Amino acid sequence: MMICVANLKSDDLAQLATEYTAAEIAFYKAIIEEIATSPNESFSVTSMVALKQLARAKVGTGKDKMTRAHGEVLLESFVANGWLAKSA
């Protein structure tokens, strides 16, 4: 059994609870949605599939558009901070 606690508010106080920007959180949410809807209930995705979520999440625009390199750094950061787990 798993229990998840989520803050559904997007107010100023909630934004102080993380070091990630709103665009980075949008990327994370897109990854989680992809994991939750993964085929055969595997509840996992490859890093390539996760990185494709950069476009789906519409992360950043113009000069603020998040690059693939930034996405790779973010994936490692999510793993390092315990937001995601990486298998061998």
Residue pairs with C-beta under 8 A, 6 or more apart in sequence:
7 14
7 17
15 22
18 25
20 28
20 74
23 57
23 59
23 60
23 64
23 66
24 59
24 66
24 74
26 57
26 58
26 59
27 53
27 54
27 57
27 59
27 66
27 71
27 74
28 74
28 78
28 83
29 57
30 53
30 54
30 56
30 57
31 45
31 50
31 53
31 78
31 84
34 45
34 49
34 50
34 53
35 43
35 44
35 45
36 43
38 44
38 45
44 87
47 72
47 75
50 71
50 75
51 68
51 71
51 72
51 75
54 66
54 68
54 71
59 65
59 66
59 71
60 66
66 74
75 84
78 84
79 85
79 86
